[in-house]
Amino acid sequence: MSAAHLWPIAMLVVSNVFMTLAWYGHLKFPTAPLVIVIFASWGIALIEYMLAVPANRIGHRVYTAAELKTIQEVITLIVFAVFSVTVLKEAITINHVIGFSLIAAGAAVIFRGPF
């Protein structure tokens, strides 16, 4: 893989870390006022957008939009699974593994499908 292929993926990984923090990080602070949580999440999401938008623009030079979306979804699941286990202390169950595997199979079809 060339740098042109890897750079958007790296940016999407970092973007997804910020997205996961924005969407789920507040769950560690259940007593924080909702209005504070919303504005803090927006601030974190701004950083996510500042990475995701250029990642997709740069990535569209070497990937189709469907491929970029697929890459983003797979990264999201991986980042979320790690976050869920390490930060939220929630276990990954067999149902999660099966569901994530089905999504990964769908991603494989997008990139190397039999059709």
MOPAC internal coordinates of N, CA, C and O (Angstrom, degrees):
PM7 1SCF
backbone

  N    0.0000 0     0.00 0     0.00 0    0    0    0
  C    1.4543 1     0.00 0     0.00 0    1    0    0
  C    1.5195 1   110.33 1     0.00 0    2    1    0
  O    1.2310 1   121.18 1   -40.88 1    3    2    1
  N    1.2941 1   115.35 1   139.12 1    3    2    1
  C    1.4658 1   120.49 1  -179.74 1    5    3    2
  C    1.5205 1   110.47 1   -85.18 1    6    5    3
  O    1.2310 1   121.29 1   -11.54 1    7    6    5
  N    1.3191 1   115.14 1   168.46 1    7    6    5
  C    1.4673 1   120.70 1   176.17 1    9    7    6
  C    1.5191 1   110.78 1   -60.27 1   10    9    7
  O    1.2310 1   120.66 1   145.88 1   11   10    9
  N    1.3316 1   116.35 1   -34.12 1   11   10    9
  C    1.4672 1   120.36 1   178.77 1   13   11   10
  C    1.5251 1   111.83 1   -62.50 1   14   13   11
  O    1.2310 1   120.48 1   150.81 1   15   14   13
  N    1.3198 1   116.68 1   -29.19 1   15   14   13
  C    1.4592 1   121.25 1   177.49 1   17   15   14
  C    1.5301 1   111.86 1   -83.85 1   18   17   15
  O    1.2310 1   120.42 1   146.01 1   19   18   17
  N    1.3251 1   116.81 1   -33.99 1   19   18   17
  C    1.4734 1   120.93 1  -174.27 1   21   19   18
  C    1.5295 1   113.31 1   -83.21 1   22   21   19
  O    1.2310 1   120.13 1   143.88 1   23   22   21
  N    1.3387 1   117.36 1   -36.12 1   23   22   21
  C    1.4603 1   120.99 1  -175.36 1   25   23   22
  C    1.5310 1   111.88 1   -57.37 1   26   25   23
  O    1.2310 1   118.37 1   131.99 1   27   26   25
  N    1.3380 1   120.71 1   -48.01 1   27   26   25
  C    1.4699 1   119.76 1   178.86 1   29   27   26
  C    1.5330 1   112.44 1   -63.13 1   30   29   27
  O    1.2310 1   120.43 1   145.01 1   31   30   29
  N    1.3130 1   116.79 1   -34.99 1   31   30   29
  C    1.4621 1   120.02 1   178.86 1   33   31   30
  C    1.5228 1   110.02 1   -65.47 1   34   33   31
  O    1.2310 1   120.31 1   135.47 1   35   34   33
  N    1.3260 1   117.01 1   -44.53 1   35   34   33
  C    1.4691 1   120.49 1   178.38 1   37   35   34
  C    1.5246 1   110.62 1   -60.50 1   38   37   35
  O    1.2310 1   120.80 1   136.70 1   39   38   37
  N    1.3348 1   116.07 1   -43.30 1   39   38   37
  C    1.4640 1   119.56 1   179.28 1   41   39   38
  C    1.5352 1   111.06 1   -64.61 1   42   41   39
  O    1.2310 1   120.42 1   142.28 1   43   42   41
  N    1.3262 1   116.81 1   -37.72 1   43   42   41
  C    1.4649 1   119.69 1   178.46 1   45   43   42
  C    1.5281 1   111.80 1   -68.33 1   46   45   43
  O    1.2310 1   120.06 1   146.59 1   47   46   45
  N    1.3220 1   117.49 1   -33.41 1   47   46   45
  C    1.4713 1   120.03 1   176.46 1   49   47   46
  C    1.5302 1   109.66 1   -62.81 1   50   49   47
  O    1.2310 1   120.40 1   129.80 1   51   50   49
  N    1.3302 1   116.85 1   -50.20 1   51   50   49
  C    1.4679 1   120.00 1  -179.53 1   53   51   50
  C    1.5296 1   110.03 1   -63.79 1   54   53   51
  O    1.2310 1   120.67 1   138.20 1   55   54   53
  N    1.3118 1   116.32 1   -41.80 1   55   54   53
  C    1.4635 1   121.15 1   177.32 1   57   55   54
  C    1.5274 1   111.00 1   -56.71 1   58   57   55
  O    1.2310 1   120.90 1   136.15 1   59   58   57
  N    1.3163 1   115.88 1   -43.85 1   59   58   57
  C    1.4602 1   119.60 1  -178.36 1   61   59   58
  C    1.5205 1   113.10 1   -69.33 1   62   61   59
  O    1.2310 1   120.10 1   150.36 1   63   62   61
  N    1.3143 1   117.42 1   -29.64 1   63   62   61
  C    1.4708 1   119.31 1   174.09 1   65   63   62
  C    1.5256 1   109.10 1   -61.80 1   66   65   63
  O    1.2310 1   120.42 1   133.77 1   67   66   65
  N    1.3346 1   116.80 1   -46.23 1   67   66   65
  C    1.4618 1   119.88 1   178.38 1   69   67   66
  C    1.5304 1   111.54 1   -65.65 1   70   69   67
  O    1.2310 1   120.25 1   140.26 1   71   70   69
  N    1.3320 1   117.13 1   -39.74 1   71   70   69
  C    1.4562 1   120.21 1   178.95 1   73   71   70
  C    1.5322 1   110.76 1   -61.56 1   74   73   71
  O    1.2310 1   120.61 1   135.77 1   75   74   73
  N    1.3088 1   116.44 1   -44.23 1   75   74   73
  C    1.4598 1   120.51 1  -179.94 1   77   75   74
  C    1.5222 1   110.52 1   -64.25 1   78   77   75
  O    1.2310 1   120.23 1   138.69 1   79   78   77
  N    1.3289 1   117.16 1   -41.31 1   79   78   77
  C    1.4656 1   119.94 1   175.80 1   81   79   78
  C    1.5221 1   111.20 1   -61.47 1   82   81   79
  O    1.2310 1   120.38 1   137.89 1   83   82   81
  N    1.3281 1   116.88 1   -42.11 1   83   82   81
  C    1.4636 1   120.59 1  -179.01 1   85   83   82
  C    1.5213 1   111.35 1   -65.71 1   86   85   83
  O    1.2310 1   120.25 1   138.07 1   87   86   85
  N    1.3187 1   117.12 1   -41.93 1   87   86   85
  C    1.4589 1   120.43 1  -174.57 1   89   87   86
  C    1.5254 1   113.56 1   -83.11 1   90   89   87
  O    1.2310 1   120.27 1   146.69 1   91   90   89
  N    1.3367 1   117.10 1   -33.31 1   91   90   89
  C    1.4655 1   119.22 1  -171.55 1   93   91   90
  C    1.5244 1   114.94 1  -123.73 1   94   93   91
  O    1.2310 1   119.64 1   167.01 1   95   94   93
  N    1.3270 1   118.30 1   -12.99 1   95   94   93
  C    1.4613 1   120.82 1  -177.94 1   97   95   94
  C    1.5142 1   113.65 1   -60.35 1   98   97   95
  O    1.2310 1   120.91 1   146.19 1   99   98   97
  N    1.3191 1   115.86 1   -33.81 1   99   98   97
  C    1.4688 1   120.18 1  -178.80 1  101   99   98
  C    1.5257 1   112.83 1   -65.80 1  102  101   99
  O    1.2310 1   119.76 1   163.70 1  103  102  101
  N    1.3193 1   118.06 1   -16.30 1  103  102  101
  C    1.4706 1   120.36 1   179.54 1  105  103  102
  C    1.5251 1   111.71 1   -64.97 1  106  105  103
  O    1.2310 1   120.45 1   160.40 1  107  106  105
  N    1.3282 1   116.74 1   -19.60 1  107  106  105
  C    1.4670 1   121.04 1   175.30 1  109  107  106
  C    1.5250 1   111.34 1   -75.30 1  110  109  107
  O    1.2310 1   120.08 1   168.28 1  111  110  109
  N    1.3346 1   117.46 1   -11.72 1  111  110  109
  C    1.4595 1   122.87 1  -176.59 1  113  111  110
  C    1.5317 1   109.87 1  -127.03 1  114  113  111
  O    1.2310 1   119.80 1  -113.61 1  115  114  113
  N    1.3282 1   117.99 1    66.39 1  115  114  113
  C    1.4685 1   120.85 1  -172.94 1  117  115  114
  C    1.5274 1   114.40 1   -65.86 1  118  117  115
  O    1.2310 1   119.90 1   162.23 1  119  118  117
  N    1.3144 1   117.80 1   -17.77 1  119  118  117
  C    1.4617 1   119.33 1  -178.74 1  121  119  118
  C    1.5311 1   112.47 1   -95.39 1  122  121  119
  O    1.2310 1   120.14 1   175.41 1  123  122  121
  N    1.3252 1   117.33 1    -4.59 1  123  122  121
  C    1.4697 1   120.25 1   178.50 1  125  123  122
  C    1.5265 1   108.95 1   -65.91 1  126  125  123
  O    1.2310 1   120.25 1   -40.15 1  127  126  125
  N    1.3281 1   117.13 1   139.85 1  127  126  125
  C    1.4683 1   119.61 1   178.94 1  129  127  126
  C    1.5303 1   111.07 1   -59.47 1  130  129  127
  O    1.2310 1   120.59 1   -42.26 1  131  130  129
  N    1.3125 1   116.48 1   137.74 1  131  130  129
  C    1.4532 1   122.13 1  -175.61 1  133  131  130
  C    1.5263 1   112.10 1   -57.85 1  134  133  131
  O    1.2310 1   119.87 1   140.30 1  135  134  133
  N    1.3217 1   117.85 1   -39.70 1  135  134  133
  C    1.4660 1   119.94 1  -178.63 1  137  135  134
  C    1.5264 1   110.82 1   -62.92 1  138  137  135
  O    1.2310 1   120.07 1   142.35 1  139  138  137
  N    1.3249 1   117.48 1   -37.65 1  139  138  137
  C    1.4709 1   122.03 1   177.30 1  141  139  138
  C    1.5248 1   109.28 1   -65.97 1  142  141  139
  O    1.2310 1   120.70 1   135.76 1  143  142  141
  N    1.3265 1   116.26 1   -44.24 1  143  142  141
  C    1.4617 1   121.65 1  -179.81 1  145  143  142
  C    1.5331 1   110.36 1   -61.02 1  146  145  143
  O    1.2310 1   120.63 1   137.51 1  147  146  145
  N    1.3225 1   116.40 1   -42.49 1  147  146  145
  C    1.4629 1   120.38 1  -179.14 1  149  147  146
  C    1.5269 1   110.88 1   -62.48 1  150  149  147
  O    1.2310 1   120.23 1   131.49 1  151  150  149
  N    1.3249 1   117.16 1   -48.51 1  151  150  149
  C    1.4594 1   119.38 1  -178.25 1  153  151  150
  C    1.5242 1   111.79 1   -68.46 1  154  153  151
  O    1.2310 1   119.91 1   142.56 1  155  154  153
  N    1.3166 1   117.78 1   -37.44 1  155  154  153
  C    1.4680 1   120.42 1   176.36 1  157  155  154
  C    1.5304 1   110.02 1   -63.55 1  158  157  155
  O    1.2310 1   120.71 1   138.23 1  159  158  157
  N    1.3243 1   116.24 1   -41.77 1  159  158  157
  C    1.4670 1   120.31 1   178.60 1  161  159  158
  C    1.5203 1   111.07 1   -63.92 1  162  161  159
  O    1.2310 1   119.80 1   139.77 1  163  162  161
  N    1.3224 1   117.99 1   -40.23 1  163  162  161
  C    1.4630 1   120.99 1   177.35 1  165  163  162
  C    1.5209 1   110.75 1   -61.26 1  166  165  163
  O    1.2310 1   120.53 1   138.26 1  167  166  165
  N    1.3162 1   116.58 1   -41.74 1  167  166  165
  C    1.4671 1   119.88 1   179.11 1  169  167  166
  C    1.5138 1   111.96 1   -62.87 1  170  169  167
  O    1.2310 1   120.83 1   137.67 1  171  170  169
  N    1.3224 1   116.02 1   -42.33 1  171  170  169
  C    1.4696 1   120.45 1   177.88 1  173  171  170
  C    1.5273 1   110.11 1   -67.40 1  174  173  171
  O    1.2310 1   120.68 1   139.36 1  175  174  173
  N    1.3347 1   116.30 1   -40.64 1  175  174  173
  C    1.4656 1   120.69 1   180.00 1  177  175  174
  C    1.5220 1   111.60 1   -64.20 1  178  177  175
  O    1.2310 1   119.75 1   149.91 1  179  178  177
  N    1.3273 1   118.08 1   -30.09 1  179  178  177
  C    1.4644 1   120.49 1   176.96 1  181  179  178
  C    1.5242 1   110.24 1   -60.42 1  182  181  179
  O    1.2310 1   120.54 1   137.59 1  183  182  181
  N    1.3217 1   116.57 1   -42.41 1  183  182  181
  C    1.4696 1   120.55 1   177.42 1  185  183  182
  C    1.5261 1   109.41 1   -62.90 1  186  185  183
  O    1.2310 1   120.96 1   138.22 1  187  186  185
  N    1.3253 1   115.77 1   -41.78 1  187  186  185
  C    1.4710 1   120.55 1   178.54 1  189  187  186
  C    1.5229 1   110.32 1   -58.34 1  190  189  187
  O    1.2310 1   119.86 1   133.37 1  191  190  189
  N    1.3315 1   117.87 1   -46.63 1  191  190  189
  C    1.4636 1   121.85 1  -179.84 1  193  191  190
  C    1.5231 1   111.38 1   -64.26 1  194  193  191
  O    1.2310 1   120.60 1   143.58 1  195  194  193
  N    1.3341 1   116.46 1   -36.42 1  195  194  193
  C    1.4606 1   120.45 1  -179.44 1  197  195  194
  C    1.5285 1   111.70 1   -65.89 1  198  197  195
  O    1.2310 1   120.43 1   161.03 1  199  198  197
  N    1.3152 1   116.78 1   -18.97 1  199  198  197
  C    1.4640 1   121.67 1   175.92 1  201  199  198
  C    1.5277 1   111.70 1   -99.01 1  202  201  199
  O    1.2310 1   120.27 1   138.41 1  203  202  201
  N    1.3209 1   117.10 1   -41.59 1  203  202  201
  C    1.4700 1   120.91 1  -174.45 1  205  203  202
  C    1.5260 1   112.36 1   -68.38 1  206  205  203
  O    1.2310 1   120.43 1   137.09 1  207  206  205
  N    1.3200 1   116.78 1   -42.91 1  207  206  205
  C    1.4727 1   119.36 1  -177.64 1  209  207  206
  C    1.5320 1   110.92 1   -63.10 1  210  209  207
  O    1.2310 1   119.09 1   129.29 1  211  210  209
  N    1.3357 1   119.34 1   -50.71 1  211  210  209
  C    1.4641 1   117.67 1   176.92 1  213  211  210
  C    1.5321 1   112.90 1   -64.44 1  214  213  211
  O    1.2310 1   120.07 1   145.46 1  215  214  213
  N    1.3219 1   117.48 1   -34.54 1  215  214  213
  C    1.4692 1   120.04 1   178.35 1  217  215  214
  C    1.5253 1   110.36 1   -59.69 1  218  217  215
  O    1.2310 1   120.76 1   137.66 1  219  218  217
  N    1.3088 1   116.14 1   -42.34 1  219  218  217
  C    1.4601 1   119.48 1   179.75 1  221  219  218
  C    1.5257 1   111.64 1   -71.99 1  222  221  219
  O    1.2310 1   120.38 1   142.06 1  223  222  221
  N    1.3115 1   116.88 1   -37.94 1  223  222  221
  C    1.4677 1   119.58 1   178.85 1  225  223  222
  C    1.5234 1   110.50 1   -65.45 1  226  225  223
  O    1.2310 1   120.72 1   133.18 1  227  226  225
  N    1.3303 1   116.23 1   -46.82 1  227  226  225
  C    1.4680 1   120.97 1   178.28 1  229  227  226
  C    1.5315 1   109.78 1   -66.36 1  230  229  227
  O    1.2310 1   120.89 1   135.78 1  231  230  229
  N    1.3129 1   115.91 1   -44.22 1  231  230  229
  C    1.4602 1   120.75 1  -177.80 1  233  231  230
  C    1.5079 1   114.16 1   -64.12 1  234  233  231
  O    1.2310 1   120.48 1   151.84 1  235  234  233
  N    1.3319 1   116.69 1   -28.16 1  235  234  233
  C    1.4695 1   119.66 1  -178.06 1  237  235  234
  C    1.5280 1   112.06 1   -68.79 1  238  237  235
  O    1.2310 1   120.48 1   169.16 1  239  238  237
  N    1.3072 1   116.69 1   -10.84 1  239  238  237
  C    1.4741 1   120.11 1   174.43 1  241  239  238
  C    1.5291 1   111.46 1   -71.12 1  242  241  239
  O    1.2310 1   120.72 1   152.21 1  243  242  241
  N    1.3402 1   116.23 1   -27.79 1  243  242  241
  C    1.4727 1   119.97 1  -176.05 1  245  243  242
  C    1.5281 1   113.52 1  -123.12 1  246  245  243
  O    1.2310 1   119.96 1   167.35 1  247  246  245
  N    1.3175 1   117.67 1   -12.65 1  247  246  245
  C    1.4660 1   122.22 1   179.01 1  249  247  246
  C    1.5227 1   109.31 1  -124.30 1  250  249  247
  O    1.2310 1   120.66 1   -26.25 1  251  250  249
  N    1.3192 1   116.34 1   153.75 1  251  250  249
  C    1.4567 1   119.83 1   170.84 1  253  251  250
  C    1.5225 1   108.31 1   -76.92 1  254  253  251
  O    1.2310 1   120.44 1   -14.99 1  255  254  253
  N    1.3126 1   116.77 1   165.01 1  255  254  253
  C    1.4664 1   120.39 1   177.79 1  257  255  254
  C    1.5289 1   110.29 1   -60.72 1  258  257  255
  O    1.2310 1   120.00 1   140.23 1  259  258  257
  N    1.3194 1   117.61 1   -39.77 1  259  258  257
  C    1.4695 1   120.64 1   178.88 1  261  259  258
  C    1.5215 1   111.22 1   -64.03 1  262  261  259
  O    1.2310 1   120.50 1   141.16 1  263  262  261
  N    1.3195 1   116.66 1   -38.84 1  263  262  261
  C    1.4634 1   119.71 1   177.61 1  265  263  262
  C    1.5284 1   110.83 1   -66.46 1  266  265  263
  O    1.2310 1   120.27 1   137.51 1  267  266  265
  N    1.3291 1   117.09 1   -42.49 1  267  266  265
  C    1.4701 1   120.22 1   177.92 1  269  267  266
  C    1.5205 1   111.23 1   -60.57 1  270  269  267
  O    1.2310 1   120.38 1   136.23 1  271  270  269
  N    1.3224 1   116.88 1   -43.77 1  271  270  269
  C    1.4665 1   120.57 1   179.33 1  273  271  270
  C    1.5226 1   110.49 1   -63.83 1  274  273  271
  O    1.2310 1   120.45 1   140.11 1  275  274  273
  N    1.3026 1   116.75 1   -39.89 1  275  274  273
  C    1.4643 1   120.81 1   178.77 1  277  275  274
  C    1.5187 1   110.77 1   -64.36 1  278  277  275
  O    1.2310 1   120.59 1   134.32 1  279  278  277
  N    1.3270 1   116.48 1   -45.68 1  279  278  277
  C    1.4718 1   120.61 1   177.16 1  281  279  278
  C    1.5191 1   109.65 1   -57.48 1  282  281  279
  O    1.2310 1   120.67 1   133.40 1  283  282  281
  N    1.3281 1   116.32 1   -46.60 1  283  282  281
  C    1.4672 1   121.12 1  -178.32 1  285  283  282
  C    1.5228 1   110.84 1   -61.15 1  286  285  283
  O    1.2310 1   119.51 1   137.95 1  287  286  285
  N    1.3063 1   118.54 1   -42.05 1  287  286  285
  C    1.4685 1   121.12 1  -178.39 1  289  287  286
  C    1.5228 1   111.69 1   -66.93 1  290  289  287
  O    1.2310 1   120.33 1   138.80 1  291  290  289
  N    1.3293 1   116.97 1   -41.20 1  291  290  289
  C    1.4681 1   119.98 1   178.39 1  293  291  290
  C    1.5248 1   109.80 1   -65.00 1  294  293  291
  O    1.2310 1   120.38 1   136.17 1  295  294  293
  N    1.3288 1   116.87 1   -43.83 1  295  294  293
  C    1.4696 1   120.21 1   177.29 1  297  295  294
  C    1.5197 1   109.97 1   -60.50 1  298  297  295
  O    1.2310 1   120.30 1   136.72 1  299  298  297
  N    1.3238 1   117.03 1   -43.28 1  299  298  297
  C    1.4669 1   121.03 1   179.64 1  301  299  298
  C    1.5197 1   111.27 1   -57.08 1  302  301  299
  O    1.2310 1   120.27 1   134.64 1  303  302  301
  N    1.3136 1   117.08 1   -45.36 1  303  302  301
  C    1.4636 1   120.08 1  -179.67 1  305  303  302
  C    1.5278 1   111.85 1   -64.17 1  306  305  303
  O    1.2310 1   120.57 1   138.27 1  307  306  305
  N    1.3110 1   116.52 1   -41.73 1  307  306  305
  C    1.4655 1   119.77 1   179.92 1  309  307  306
  C    1.5245 1   110.46 1   -65.62 1  310  309  307
  O    1.2310 1   120.56 1   131.34 1  311  310  309
  N    1.3329 1   116.54 1   -48.66 1  311  310  309
  C    1.4675 1   120.13 1  -179.98 1  313  311  310
  C    1.5216 1   109.93 1   -61.69 1  314  313  311
  O    1.2310 1   120.18 1   136.64 1  315  314  313
  N    1.3304 1   117.25 1   -43.36 1  315  314  313
  C    1.4569 1   120.12 1  -179.64 1  317  315  314
  C    1.5286 1   111.48 1   -63.85 1  318  317  315
  O    1.2310 1   119.88 1   138.05 1  319  318  317
  N    1.3236 1   117.83 1   -41.95 1  319  318  317
  C    1.4674 1   120.67 1   179.83 1  321  319  318
  C    1.5263 1   110.50 1   -61.18 1  322  321  319
  O    1.2310 1   120.26 1   135.13 1  323  322  321
  N    1.3229 1   117.10 1   -44.87 1  323  322  321
  C    1.4650 1   120.48 1   178.87 1  325  323  322
  C    1.5285 1   110.22 1   -63.99 1  326  325  323
  O    1.2310 1   120.24 1   135.07 1  327  326  325
  N    1.3300 1   117.14 1   -44.93 1  327  326  325
  C    1.4628 1   121.80 1   179.11 1  329  327  326
  C    1.5236 1   110.99 1   -61.62 1  330  329  327
  O    1.2310 1   120.65 1   135.42 1  331  330  329
  N    1.3055 1   116.36 1   -44.58 1  331  330  329
  C    1.4625 1   121.42 1  -178.14 1  333  331  330
  C    1.5284 1   111.40 1   -59.86 1  334  333  331
  O    1.2310 1   120.90 1   137.56 1  335  334  333
  N    1.3241 1   115.89 1   -42.44 1  335  334  333
  C    1.4613 1   120.35 1  -178.42 1  337  335  334
  C    1.5241 1   111.43 1   -76.11 1  338  337  335
  O    1.2310 1   120.01 1   134.46 1  339  338  337
  N    1.3310 1   117.59 1   -45.54 1  339  338  337
  C    1.4639 1   120.07 1  -172.64 1  341  339  338
  C    1.5197 1   113.77 1   -82.28 1  342  341  339
  O    1.2310 1   119.91 1   141.76 1  343  342  341
  N    1.3272 1   117.77 1   -38.24 1  343  342  341
  C    1.4676 1   120.33 1  -175.52 1  345  343  342
  C    1.5210 1   111.45 1   -96.46 1  346  345  343
  O    1.2310 1   120.26 1   130.85 1  347  346  345
  N    1.3208 1   117.11 1   -49.15 1  347  346  345
  C    1.4675 1   120.25 1  -177.37 1  349  347  346
  C    1.5222 1   113.04 1   -85.01 1  350  349  347
  O    1.2310 1   120.49 1   169.45 1  351  350  349
  N    1.3248 1   116.67 1   -10.55 1  351  350  349
  C    1.4709 1   122.94 1   179.04 1  353  351  350
  C    1.5309 1   111.57 1    59.28 1  354  353  351
  O    1.2310 1   120.72 1  -142.34 1  355  354  353
  N    1.3292 1   116.23 1    37.66 1  355  354  353
  C    1.4581 1   121.86 1   177.05 1  357  355  354
  C    1.5204 1   109.01 1  -102.57 1  358  357  355
  O    1.2310 1   120.98 1   -40.88 1  359  358  357
  N    1.3065 1   115.73 1   139.12 1  359  358  357
  C    1.4640 1   120.93 1  -177.91 1  361  359  358
  C    1.5333 1   110.52 1   -78.97 1  362  361  359
  O    1.2310 1   121.58 1   -32.44 1  363  362  361
  N    1.3173 1   114.58 1   147.56 1  363  362  361
  C    1.4636 1   120.77 1   169.87 1  365  363  362
  C    1.5309 1   106.44 1   -87.33 1  366  365  363
  O    1.2310 1   120.90 1   -55.67 1  367  366  365
  N    1.3173 1   115.88 1   124.33 1  367  366  365
  C    1.4709 1   120.45 1  -178.43 1  369  367  366
  C    1.5181 1   110.71 1   -96.81 1  370  369  367
  O    1.2310 1   121.03 1    -9.17 1  371  370  369
  N    1.3071 1   115.63 1   170.83 1  371  370  369
  C    1.4604 1   120.61 1   177.76 1  373  371  370
  C    1.5358 1   110.08 1   -61.45 1  374  373  371
  O    1.2310 1   120.13 1   144.67 1  375  374  373
  N    1.3146 1   117.37 1   -35.33 1  375  374  373
  C    1.4653 1   119.89 1   177.43 1  377  375  374
  C    1.5257 1   111.14 1   -62.63 1  378  377  375
  O    1.2310 1   120.45 1   140.64 1  379  378  377
  N    1.3314 1   116.75 1   -39.36 1  379  378  377
  C    1.4640 1   120.15 1   176.63 1  381  379  378
  C    1.5261 1   110.20 1   -62.82 1  382  381  379
  O    1.2310 1   120.97 1   134.01 1  383  382  381
  N    1.3212 1   115.76 1   -45.99 1  383  382  381
  C    1.4656 1   120.55 1  -179.16 1  385  383  382
  C    1.5244 1   110.54 1   -60.31 1  386  385  383
  O    1.2310 1   120.41 1   134.90 1  387  386  385
  N    1.3209 1   116.83 1   -45.10 1  387  386  385
  C    1.4645 1   120.56 1   179.43 1  389  387  386
  C    1.5264 1   110.48 1   -63.85 1  390  389  387
  O    1.2310 1   120.35 1   132.85 1  391  390  389
  N    1.3224 1   116.94 1   -47.15 1  391  390  389
  C    1.4609 1   120.65 1   179.99 1  393  391  390
  C    1.5198 1   112.29 1   -61.55 1  394  393  391
  O    1.2310 1   120.33 1   134.42 1  395  394  393
  N    1.3336 1   116.98 1   -45.58 1  395  394  393
  C    1.4560 1   120.69 1   178.82 1  397  395  394
  C    1.5325 1   110.49 1   -64.23 1  398  397  395
  O    1.2310 1   120.39 1   144.18 1  399  398  397
  N    1.3144 1   116.86 1   -35.82 1  399  398  397
  C    1.4696 1   120.94 1   178.36 1  401  399  398
  C    1.5215 1   111.09 1   -64.87 1  402  401  399
  O    1.2310 1   120.53 1   140.22 1  403  402  401
  N    1.3160 1   116.58 1   -39.78 1  403  402  401
  C    1.4678 1   119.54 1   177.18 1  405  403  402
  C    1.5228 1   111.05 1   -64.26 1  406  405  403
  O    1.2310 1   120.76 1   140.83 1  407  406  405
  N    1.3247 1   116.15 1   -39.17 1  407  406  405
  C    1.4669 1   119.48 1   176.88 1  409  407  406
  C    1.5287 1   109.96 1   -65.66 1  410  409  407
  O    1.2310 1   120.12 1   139.46 1  411  410  409
  N    1.3265 1   117.38 1   -40.54 1  411  410  409
  C    1.4660 1   121.17 1   177.15 1  413  411  410
  C    1.5249 1   110.49 1   -63.11 1  414  413  411
  O    1.2310 1   120.27 1   142.69 1  415  414  413
  N    1.3191 1   117.08 1   -37.31 1  415  414  413
  C    1.4673 1   120.13 1   176.96 1  417  415  414
  C    1.5294 1   109.86 1   -63.57 1  418  417  415
  O    1.2310 1   120.43 1   139.63 1  419  418  417
  N    1.3200 1   116.78 1   -40.37 1  419  418  417
  C    1.4613 1   120.35 1   175.94 1  421  419  418
  C    1.5200 1   111.34 1   -61.52 1  422  421  419
  O    1.2310 1   120.42 1   139.80 1  423  422  421
  N    1.3236 1   116.80 1   -40.20 1  423  422  421
  C    1.4686 1   120.82 1   178.08 1  425  423  422
  C    1.5262 1   110.09 1   -63.95 1  426  425  423
  O    1.2310 1   120.32 1   140.84 1  427  426  425
  N    1.3148 1   117.00 1   -39.16 1  427  426  425
  C    1.4626 1   120.61 1   178.28 1  429  427  426
  C    1.5227 1   110.92 1   -62.01 1  430  429  427
  O    1.2310 1   120.44 1   142.57 1  431  430  429
  N    1.3215 1   116.77 1   -37.43 1  431  430  429
  C    1.4658 1   120.40 1   178.08 1  433  431  430
  C    1.5312 1   110.10 1   -64.25 1  434  433  431
  O    1.2310 1   120.42 1   140.01 1  435  434  433
  N    1.3423 1   116.81 1   -39.99 1  435  434  433
  C    1.4667 1   120.23 1   179.39 1  437  435  434
  C    1.5275 1   111.02 1   -60.37 1  438  437  435
  O    1.2310 1   120.69 1   137.85 1  439  438  437
  N    1.3373 1   116.28 1   -42.15 1  439  438  437
  C    1.4661 1   120.00 1  -174.85 1  441  439  438
  C    1.5184 1   114.85 1   -90.86 1  442  441  439
  O    1.2310 1   120.43 1   148.42 1  443  442  441
  N    1.3383 1   116.77 1   -31.58 1  443  442  441
  C    1.4700 1   118.97 1  -175.70 1  445  443  442
  C    1.5269 1   111.68 1  -138.84 1  446  445  443
  O    1.2310 1   121.15 1  -150.55 1  447  446  445
  N    1.2872 1   115.41 1    29.45 1  447  446  445
  C    1.4571 1   120.16 1  -174.23 1  449  447  446
  C    1.5149 1   113.94 1   -56.19 1  450  449  447
  O    1.2310 1   121.42 1   -23.10 1  451  450  449
  N    1.3264 1   114.88 1   156.90 1  451  450  449
  C    1.4657 1   120.08 1  -177.37 1  453  451  450
  C    1.5305 1   112.46 1   -77.62 1  454  453  451
  O    1.2310 1   119.70 1   179.10 1  455  454  453
  N    1.2994 1   118.17 1    -0.90 1  455  454  453
  C    1.4676 1   119.98 1  -173.28 1  457  455  454
  C    1.5082 1   111.98 1  -104.35 1  458  457  455
  O    1.2310 1   120.10 1   180.00 1  459  458  457

